[in-house]
Amino acid sequence: MISYDFEYYRPETYEEALSVFSEKHKEGKNPLYYNGGTETVTYARKKLVNTGALIDIKSIPECTAFSEDGDKIVYGSALDLNYIIEKSSFKLMGDVSRKIADHTVRNKLSLGGNICGRLFYREAILPIMLAEGTAIIATNEGIIRVPVLKFFDKKVNLKNGELLLQIEIDKKHASFSHYNERKEKQSEIDYPLFHLAAMKTDQNIRFAFSGICAYPFRSLELEAVLNDKEKSFEDRASYVIENLPSNARNDMFASGDFRKYLLKNSIVNALKKLEGGLK
């Protein structure tokens, strides 16, 4: 149980949510937006999070929306990952989400919670990076649309009180070939040593990574090398490993060197599948 008192709000519009957040922030209550609660409750029980006001966003229509009408796919930030796995035609989105936690946890774990939460893995953002999606954000000045690669650049770029409402991607990405590999130390529900997702578009092969560094990333510079057909698969993968945007993580699960060894092999496998040939 949570050992301290807090106020609970369940607004029905994003305007109301922003208003409550602003009011409670002025009162010094350290308000938090609340989706599935898997992370918030866990951290609150451990007293790693202390809030005087929880704002549940699951009654806000934009946050629970799901649509594949027209040429866009729209995911509300409060959708749980299992719903996305079951309903979305974007297979890579489902494949990546299916590898996060177990089925029971995914019933509560929301898309927005995975992306905006405290755990740095944020694996659900990988296919969205590859699809160059758009984050739809509620601010006190109105709704804004921000490219995901700008919305997330080493960290979530949300100002205090702003609320991620939806993620939108072009439906054409649902039909592209892809590759998805996640390595764990033991069980499939462990945190990943790394998670690699790749997509072959009409122009090139895109790559996104989680777990290898302290934040998920997609690097256009590294992609340029990975798509250089003058180089062997091995040389391209080696370049990535030697030029990661930050140090490979060392922790109780694996050393940085072991992570890099495994990731190099996965990059080669992704290139073999998506580009083909015998390089």
Secondary structure, DSSP 8 states (H G I E B T S, - for coil): ---S--EEE--SSHHHHHHHHHHHHHTT---EEESS-HHHHHHHHTTS---SEEEE-TT-GGGG-EE--TTEEEEETT-BHHHHHHH-S-HHHHHHHHTSS-HHHHTT-BHHHHHHSSSS--TTHHHHHHTT-EEEEEETTEEEEEEHHHHBSSSB---TT-EEEEEEEEGGGGGSEEEEEEEESSSTTS-EEEEEEEEE-SS-EEEEEESSSSS-B--HHHHHHHT-TTS-HHHHHHHHHHT-SS----SSS--HHHHHHHHHHHHHHHHHHHT-S--
